């Protein structure tokens, strides 16, 4: 638990992840199955022989900083929504891209109720 007397900074930023299509999105997880599970995509982008399906998540994408002087003061703004982009060629997944909000930071001070002092990283 972080208690008062701490100073630090937190950053709320986007994280880009590109998991492999293997296992999760191949064979039975074709375009028809994708539409059955997730419904119609928010947007469809066609480039040559590749079709990209964009699905937005229910949560907002946030960006900003959280200065900490005793308590955190969030200076964070919504900038859209987090999303998945799944790319197909010949009805088979070739690439997945996920963008989501994550936060990280660094703080120094009392780190717990037992009076432990020091510095630590926060978030992921």
N, C-alpha and C positions, 0 to 999 in steps of 0.2 A: 504494500500500500504506500502511495506517495503522500507525504504529509507536508504541512506548510514549512517554509524555510527553504524551499527548493527554487532553483533558477534553471531555466533551460529553454529549449525551443522544440516545437513539433512542426512537422511539415505534412500537409495533406496533399497527396499527389496522385497522378494516374499511374497505374501499373499495367504493363502490357505482357500478356502471356500467350504463348503459341503452342498449345499441346499438340501432340501428334494425332493424326486421324486414326492411327492404329487402334484396334480393339473397340473403342467407343463409337466411332463414326463410320465404320466400314460395313460391308456386307449387308446385313438386314437394316442398318441405319442409313438407308438411302434417302433420296429427296422425298419420296412419298411418306416414309416413316417420320421424317423430320417435320413435315407439315401436319401429320396426324398428332404428334406430341406437342409441338410449339404453336401450331396454327400458322396463319399467314405471316410472312415476315413484314417488318416495317418498311423495308426497301429491298429492291432487287437490282443488282448492278450486273450488266452483261458486258464482258470484255472478250472479244474473239470467241474462243470455245469455252471460256470459264464463266460460270455464273456465281455471284456472291449474294448470299442471303443475310441481311442484317436484322438481328433481333435485339431489341432494347430490353434492359432489365427494369424491374419496378422501382429500383432506388435511383436517386439522383447522383450524378457525378459531382464531387466536391473538390475544390482546390483552394489552397491558402496556407496560412501559418497559424501556429498556436504558441505565442510567447508565454512563458511561465515564470511568474514572480510570485511565489506562494501558491497561486492557483493559476490554472490555464485560462487564457483569454482567447477564445476562438475568433480568428479573423478569416473566415472561410465563406466562400460563395459557391452557389450551385452553377455549374457550367454545362449542364446537359444531363444525359443519362449514360450509365455504363452499358456496354453492349457486347454482343457476340457477332462475329462475322464468320460464316462458314462457307467455304468456296468449294464448288463442285465442277468436275469435268466428266462428261459421259456418265452422269448419274452416280459418280463416286466422289467421296470427299477427298480433296487434295491438300487442304489447309484450313486451320481454325485459328482465329485471332480473338482474344478476349481482352477487353479493356475495362478495368475496374478501379475503384477508389481504394487507396491504402494510405496509412499514415506511419510516420517514423519520426524519431527525434532523439534528443540527448538532454539529460538533466543532471544536475549536481545538487547535493544538499542532504537532508535527512531522508533516507529511503524507506524507513518503516517506523512503527511505533516504539521499537526497542532502542531508538536513537542511533541506529547504524547510519554512518555518514559515508558519502562517496558519490561516485558518478555512475550512470548506467544509460544504456540505450533503451529506447521505448519503441513500441510497435513492432513492425516486422522488418 
